[in-house]
Amino acid sequence: MKMSKELRNLMVIVCALLVSLVSIPGYVCADTFPSKPVDYVVVFAAGGSTDVISRGLVEIASRELGQPFVVLNKPGGGGSVGVSYWASAKPDGYTIGTFTAGATEIQPHLIKVPYDPLKDIEPIMQLFEYPQGFAVRADSPFKTFRELVEYVKQNPGKVSYGSSGTGGAPHIFTEIVAAKLNIKLTHVPFKGGAPAAAAVLGGHIMATPCADFVPYVKGKTMRLLVVYNPKRLGDFPEVPTLRELGYDLALSNYMGIGAPAGVPKDRLEKLYGVLKNAREDPGFKELLKKWSVEDVFRPGDELAKVIMEGYEDRGEIIEKLGLRKSSK
């Protein structure tokens, strides 16, 4: 049957419209996403708790997603380097990443970062809370946190500690503790908690507040002196909190997963679904227990509120302690 000129023109117009719609960012049917691997940015060095737990999570999540998550380690700046990388990516759902309170609530008050934690980040979920405290090598002369505090009062600056980076939560939390107790510690920044813990074991520094102390405390090669979290840690019930020692402080740090602002809602929902299901996997739950992290989950909207409140609270504390840098 011969096609009329009018019908041919109509079909050309319809095809052109379909092509133009498909080319619009975000205009892809939900069931076509993802059609390629998804980059998953870890903001700390390989081998640490954030890295190992993240790899365990995305290995499980990839099975349901139908495409692999590709883990990219982007350490530095207390987590802000990695967040800068994924928060500035194209908002198409193909780049997501981790973040902690250091990058969302602390770093923006200390230095000029290329992202606004309240506008440029779309929280997907909170995966867990880190165990926070102050750990030394097992053969350290300090058996209790009070002993360490008394020593530092007599020897300002002689106790060195390593964190996951300048301006990260472990660093700033420890500086808040030091200011509260009127003591001076010497900070040594690393590109993650794992190298900081290794430096403690090697005798290069004396302590670390990073969660990567967990396997070493369990293995009796490090000793945990105090817990920063509001409550005692489940795997270390014998270790007191700051509050229990009479210091009116409680400091929590979360691990979140986020995407650049502007990712289509259907894609965010799909990512949330597969990651949430992976989080509930028995194998992943065992991984959380292995690293002694606190099993505290929040969906994206609840985490967004935590970030907003924490950003304001940490800003006030940093201002009061005089830690804000003039370069901001």
C-alpha positions as CSV (number, residue, x, y, z in Angstrom):
1,M,0.0,0.0,0.0
2,K,1.4,3.4,-1.0
3,M,1.9,5.8,1.9
4,S,0.5,9.3,1.4
5,K,2.9,12.3,1.6
6,E,1.0,13.6,4.6
7,L,1.3,10.3,6.5
8,R,5.1,10.2,5.7
9,N,5.6,13.7,7.0
10,L,3.6,12.9,10.1
11,M,5.7,9.9,10.8
12,V,8.9,11.9,10.4
13,I,7.7,14.5,12.8
14,V,6.7,11.8,15.4
15,C,10.1,10.1,15.1
16,A,11.9,13.4,15.5
17,L,9.9,14.1,18.7
18,L,10.7,10.7,20.2
19,V,14.4,11.2,19.5
20,S,14.4,14.7,21.1
21,L,12.6,13.4,24.2
22,V,15.0,10.6,24.7
23,S,17.9,13.0,24.4
24,I,16.6,15.1,27.3
25,P,18.6,14.4,30.5
26,G,16.5,12.3,32.8
27,Y,13.9,11.4,30.2
28,V,14.4,7.7,30.2
29,C,11.9,5.1,31.3
30,A,12.6,3.8,34.8
31,D,13.0,0.2,33.5
32,T,16.0,1.3,31.3
33,F,18.0,2.5,34.2
34,P,20.8,1.5,34.7
35,S,22.0,0.6,31.2
36,K,25.7,0.7,32.3
37,P,27.8,0.4,35.5
38,V,27.2,2.9,38.3
39,D,30.2,4.6,39.9
40,Y,30.3,4.4,43.7
41,V,32.7,6.9,45.3
42,V,34.3,6.0,48.7
43,V,35.7,9.1,50.3
44,F,38.5,7.3,52.3
45,A,41.4,5.1,51.4
46,A,41.1,1.5,50.5
47,G,41.2,-1.0,53.3
48,G,39.4,1.0,56.0
49,S,36.0,0.4,57.5
50,T,34.1,2.7,55.0
51,D,35.8,1.1,52.1
52,V,35.4,-2.6,53.2
53,I,31.7,-2.1,54.2
54,S,30.9,-0.2,51.0
55,R,32.4,-2.9,48.9
56,G,30.4,-5.6,50.7
57,L,27.2,-3.5,50.3
58,V,27.6,-2.8,46.5
59,E,28.6,-6.4,45.7
60,I,25.2,-7.5,47.1
61,A,23.3,-4.6,45.5
62,S,24.8,-5.2,42.1
63,R,22.9,-8.5,41.8
64,E,19.5,-6.8,42.0
65,L,20.5,-3.7,40.1
66,G,21.5,-5.7,37.1
67,Q,24.7,-3.6,36.6
68,P,27.8,-3.5,38.7
69,F,28.7,-0.7,41.1
70,V,32.3,0.4,40.4
71,V,34.0,1.5,43.6
72,L,36.3,4.5,43.2
73,N,38.4,5.6,46.2
74,K,38.8,9.4,46.4
75,P,40.4,10.1,49.8
76,G,41.5,13.4,51.2
77,G,40.3,16.5,53.0
78,G,38.4,14.6,55.6
79,G,36.1,13.3,53.0
80,S,35.5,16.5,51.1
81,V,37.7,15.5,48.1
82,G,35.5,12.5,47.4
83,V,32.2,14.5,48.0
84,S,33.5,17.2,45.7
85,Y,34.0,14.6,43.0
86,W,30.6,12.9,43.1
87,A,28.5,15.9,44.0
88,S,29.7,17.7,40.9
89,A,29.0,14.7,38.6
90,K,26.2,14.7,36.0
91,P,22.9,14.1,37.9
92,D,21.9,11.0,36.0
93,G,22.2,8.4,38.7
94,Y,25.4,6.9,37.3
95,T,27.6,8.5,40.0
96,I,26.8,8.2,43.7
97,G,29.1,8.2,46.8
98,T,29.6,8.1,50.5
99,F,29.9,11.0,52.9
100,T,30.2,11.5,56.6
101,A,29.5,14.4,59.0
102,G,33.0,15.6,58.3
103,A,32.2,16.5,54.7
104,T,28.7,17.8,55.3
105,E,28.7,19.4,58.8
106,I,32.4,20.4,59.4
107,Q,34.5,20.9,56.3
108,P,32.3,23.7,54.8
109,H,32.9,25.7,58.0
110,L,36.7,25.3,57.8
111,I,37.6,25.7,54.2
112,K,36.1,26.7,50.9
113,V,34.6,23.5,49.4
114,P,33.1,23.4,45.9
115,Y,29.7,22.2,47.1
116,D,26.9,23.3,49.4
117,P,26.0,20.4,51.7
118,L,22.4,21.6,52.0
119,K,21.8,22.2,48.3
120,D,24.2,20.1,46.1
121,I,23.8,16.7,47.9
122,E,20.7,14.4,47.7
123,P,21.0,12.0,50.6
124,I,19.9,8.5,49.7
125,M,20.3,6.9,53.1
126,Q,22.3,6.6,56.3
127,L,24.0,3.3,56.3
128,F,25.3,3.2,59.9
129,E,27.0,5.2,62.7
130,Y,30.7,4.9,63.2
131,P,32.2,3.8,66.6
132,Q,34.1,6.9,67.8
133,G,36.6,7.0,70.6
134,F,40.3,7.3,71.4
135,A,42.5,4.2,71.0
136,V,46.2,3.6,71.8
137,R,48.5,0.7,71.2
138,A,48.1,-2.2,73.5
139,D,51.5,-1.6,75.1
140,S,50.8,2.1,75.7
141,P,51.5,3.3,79.3
142,F,48.0,4.8,79.3
143,K,45.5,2.3,80.8
144,T,42.7,4.8,81.1
145,F,41.6,8.0,79.4
146,R,42.0,9.9,82.7
147,E,45.6,8.8,82.9
148,L,46.2,10.1,79.4
149,V,44.5,13.4,80.2
150,E,46.6,13.9,83.3
151,Y,49.8,13.2,81.3
152,V,48.8,15.7,78.6
153,K,48.1,18.4,81.1
154,Q,51.6,18.1,82.3
155,N,53.1,17.5,78.8
156,P,51.1,19.7,76.3
157,G,51.4,18.5,72.7
158,K,53.4,15.4,73.5
159,V,50.5,13.0,72.7
160,S,50.1,12.7,68.9
161,Y,47.0,11.2,67.2
162,G,46.2,10.4,63.6
163,S,42.9,11.0,61.9
164,S,41.3,10.3,58.5
165,G,42.1,13.9,57.4
166,T,42.2,17.5,58.6
167,G,38.6,18.7,59.1
168,G,37.1,15.3,59.2
169,A,34.8,14.3,62.0
170,P,37.4,12.3,64.0
171,H,39.8,15.2,63.9
172,I,37.3,17.9,64.8
173,F,35.6,15.7,67.4
174,T,38.9,15.2,69.1
175,E,39.8,18.9,69.0
176,I,36.4,19.6,70.6
177,V,37.2,17.0,73.3
178,A,40.7,18.6,73.8
179,A,39.2,22.1,74.1
180,K,36.5,20.9,76.6
181,L,39.2,19.3,78.7
182,N,41.7,22.2,78.2
183,I,44.5,19.9,76.9
184,K,46.7,20.1,73.8
185,L,47.1,17.1,71.5
186,T,49.2,17.0,68.3
187,H,47.2,16.1,65.2
188,V,48.7,14.1,62.3
189,P,46.3,13.9,59.2
190,F,46.2,10.8,57.0
191,K,44.1,9.9,53.9
192,G,41.9,7.5,55.8
193,G,41.5,5.8,59.1
194,A,43.3,2.6,58.0
195,P,46.7,4.3,57.5
196,A,46.2,6.2,60.8
197,A,45.6,3.0,62.7
198,A,48.7,1.5,60.9
199,A,50.7,4.4,62.1
200,V,49.6,3.8,65.7
201,L,50.7,0.1,65.4
202,G,54.0,1.2,63.9
203,G,54.7,3.5,66.8
204,H,54.8,6.6,64.6
205,I,51.9,8.2,66.5
206,M,50.3,7.4,69.8
207,A,46.6,7.2,69.2
208,T,43.7,7.4,66.8
209,P,40.0,8.3,67.1
210,C,39.1,6.7,63.8
211,A,36.7,3.7,63.7
212,D,39.5,1.6,62.1
213,F,40.7,0.9,65.6
214,V,38.0,-1.8,65.9
215,P,39.7,-4.9,64.5
216,Y,42.9,-4.1,66.4
217,V,41.1,-3.5,69.7
218,K,39.4,-6.9,69.1
219,G,42.7,-8.4,68.3
220,K,44.3,-7.0,71.5
221,T,46.9,-5.0,69.6
222,M,45.2,-1.7,70.5
223,R,43.3,-0.5,73.6
224,L,40.2,1.7,73.5
225,L,40.3,4.2,76.3
226,V,37.0,6.1,75.9
227,V,33.9,6.3,73.6
228,Y,32.7,9.5,72.0
229,N,29.3,8.1,71.1
230,P,26.3,8.9,73.4
231,K,26.2,5.2,74.5
232,R,28.7,2.5,75.2
233,L,29.6,0.5,72.1
234,G,27.9,-2.9,71.8
235,D,31.2,-4.8,71.2
236,F,33.1,-2.9,73.8
237,P,30.7,-2.6,76.8
238,E,33.6,-2.2,79.3
239,V,34.8,1.1,77.7
240,P,33.2,4.2,79.3
241,T,31.7,7.2,77.4
242,L,32.9,10.7,77.8
243,R,29.8,11.5,79.7
244,E,30.3,8.7,82.1
245,L,33.8,10.1,82.9
246,G,32.2,13.4,83.8
247,Y,32.9,15.3,80.5
248,D,29.6,16.6,79.2
249,L,30.1,15.5,75.6
250,A,28.6,13.1,73.1
251,L,29.7,13.0,69.5
252,S,28.2,10.9,66.7
253,N,29.4,10.4,63.1
254,Y,27.4,8.7,60.4
255,M,28.1,7.1,57.0
256,G,25.7,8.3,54.4
257,I,25.2,7.5,50.7
258,G,24.2,10.4,48.4
259,A,23.8,11.5,44.8
260,P,24.3,14.9,43.1
261,A,21.2,17.1,43.4
262,G,18.9,16.8,40.5
263,V,18.9,13.0,39.8
264,P,15.5,12.0,38.6
265,K,13.2,10.7,41.3
266,D,12.6,7.3,39.7
267,R,16.3,6.6,39.5
268,L,16.9,7.7,43.1
269,E,14.1,5.4,44.2
270,K,15.6,2.4,42.3
271,L,19.0,3.1,43.9
272,Y,17.5,3.4,47.3
273,G,15.6,0.1,46.9
274,V,18.5,-2.0,45.8
275,L,20.9,-0.5,48.4
276,K,18.3,-0.8,51.2
277,N,17.6,-4.5,50.3
278,A,21.4,-5.1,50.2
279,R,21.7,-3.5,53.7
280,E,19.1,-6.0,55.1
281,D,21.1,-9.0,53.6
282,P,22.3,-11.3,56.5
283,G,25.8,-11.3,55.0
284,F,25.9,-7.6,55.1
285,K,24.6,-7.5,58.7
286,E,27.5,-9.7,59.6
287,L,29.9,-7.3,58.0
288,L,28.5,-4.5,60.1
289,K,29.0,-6.6,63.3
290,K,32.6,-7.4,62.2
291,W,33.4,-3.7,62.2
292,S,31.4,-2.9,65.3
293,V,29.6,-0.1,63.6
294,E,26.3,1.0,65.1
295,D,23.3,-0.4,63.1
296,V,21.5,2.9,62.8
297,F,19.6,3.4,59.5
298,R,17.8,6.5,58.2
299,P,16.2,7.1,54.8
300,G,17.3,10.1,52.8
301,D,14.7,12.6,54.0
302,E,15.5,11.9,57.7
303,L,19.2,12.1,57.0
304,A,18.7,15.5,55.3
305,K,17.3,16.9,58.5
306,V,20.2,15.5,60.5
307,I,22.7,17.1,58.1
308,M,20.9,20.5,58.4
309,E,20.8,20.4,62.2
310,G,24.4,19.2,62.4
311,Y,25.7,21.8,60.0
312,E,24.3,24.5,62.2
313,D,25.4,23.0,65.5
314,R,28.9,22.2,64.3
315,G,29.3,25.7,62.8
316,E,28.5,27.2,66.2
317,I,31.0,25.0,68.0
318,I,33.7,25.6,65.5
319,E,33.2,29.3,65.8
320,K,33.3,29.2,69.6
321,L,36.5,27.1,69.6
322,G,38.2,29.4,67.1
323,L,38.8,26.6,64.6
324,R,37.3,28.4,61.6
325,K,39.9,29.3,59.0
326,S,40.0,32.8,57.6
327,S,40.5,31.4,54.1
328,K,36.8,30.3,53.9
